[in-house]
């Protein structure tokens, strides 16, 4: 599935920004199970747990994690121009496991 970058605010020099990926409502309904509390995201050689919030199922379909943000920075995806978040691929790998790629 195609996902895009998500950020909690503006990219400013003096303020930290939380980062993650916006999955989107359709992808949530198609690829995620409401019984899951976490998903495991594989990024290259690292696999990280990402907690699923209650709002993920209703109004905020994003997966947020400092590790995802660090990976996005390493890949040169951050910062991005206003209104043009980077696209990435989130591939289901069975159950609650996914792989995140550029």
N, C-alpha and C positions, 0 to 999 in steps of 0.2 A: 504494500500500500504506500502511496505517496503521502508524506507528512511534511509539515513546515516548521521552521523555527518559531519559538515562542519566547517572549521576554516580559518581565514584570513592569518595565518602565522604560525610560529613555536611557540611551547609552551616554552617560556623563562621566567625566574623568574622576570626579570625587565620590561617586555613589555606586555601590554594587548593584548589579542587575541579576535577578534570578533568571535562569534559562531552562529551556526544555523543548519539547516538541508538541505541536498541536496535532492531535490525531484526527479530530473531526467527528461529528455525530455519526455519519454513515459508517465510518470505520469502527467506531466504538460498538455499534450495534452488530456489525458483521463479524468482527475478529476478537472481541473481548467477552468474557464470561462474568456475570455479576457476582458469582461466587468467589472471585479472586480478590484478595486484599493487596497482593503485590504482583508485579510482573518482573521477569528477569530479562534485562536488555544486554545483549552481547554487542560490544563495540570493539572491533579488532580482537585482541587477545583477552580483554577484560569483560567479565559479566557482572552486572550490578543489579541489586534489587531496587525497584522503584515502587513506592507505596501508591496505591490508587485511592484517591480521595472520594468522598461521597459525591462531591460536585462533578467529578469526572463523568458520572453516569447521566447527569442532567444538564448542567450549564457550562462546565469548564473541562472540555475533553482534551486535557493536556497531561503529559507525563513530565514531571519536573524533578530535576536532580542536579546537585553541584557537579557530579561526575559527567552528566550529559553536557553541561555547560563547558566543562574543561575539555571534553572531547571536541565540541564545536569550535572552541578557540584554537585547539591544536590543528584542526582541519582548515583554519582560516575563514570560517563561516561567520565570525563575530568581529566587529559589529557589521550590521547590514544596513543598507539604505532604508530610510523611512518608508514603510508600506510595502517592502519587498523582501520578506523573510526568505531564507534559503530553503530549498526543497531537499528532502532526504527520503530514503526508502526504509520502511520498517517492515521487515519480513517475518511472518509467523513461522515459528520453528516447532510447533507442537505445544499443547497446553498453554501455559502462561509464559512461554519463552519466545523472544523476538530478537532479531538482529537488526541493528541500525547501521546504515551505510549512506555515504554521500552519493 
